[in-house]
Each structure stands twice: as C-alpha cells, then as structure tokens.
C-alpha cells in the first residue's frame, strides 16, 4: 500500500524527463530557422520548404512581410517582389521554462 505514495513522485520525475528531452512546436520552429543559417538572399520557397508556410503575409509598400508564429516563438521576414528574403524584420523567443 505504501507504493501509492510513490506514484506522484514518479509522475513528477517522468514529466521532468519528458520536458528535458522533448521539444515544443516553438522550439522546433526556432531550430528549423537556425538550421537555415543566413536568411538574407534565400528564396521564399527555400525557406518554406524547411519551416513550412507562414501564418501571415502582409504587403508593406514594395516588400512582403511573412510571419511564422508559435506560442513562444515569432519571426517576421521581409521579402522583395521577387520573393527573395531581405532579412529578419523581427524575432521574439520566450524562455518556455518561465511560462
């Protein structure tokens, strides 16, 4: 009967192990952008083939802002009219251990 008291402790330990070795969708998206290396000069299709379609696209004058958004990671890239990346417009990464 004493083993019932060990179940919550085992659950906490198992949860910590899963969190330590698992990745969240936010971390996966960030890792994919890191794997791409320098984004400036890459085509839209090169980027999308690795990270997937953006969550939003907005025209700002002659440039197009594409944004990829997850709960703890957000990146916005600017593209010219030929869909060549001009660079990172904004990027936010939140430490998920603090959430």
Buried (B, 14 or more C-beta within 10 A) or exposed (E): EEEEEEEEEEEEEEEEEEEEEEEBEBBEBBEBBEEBEEBEEBEBEBBBEEBEEBEEEEEEEEBBBBBBBBEBBBBBBBBEEEBBBBEEBEEEBEEBEEE
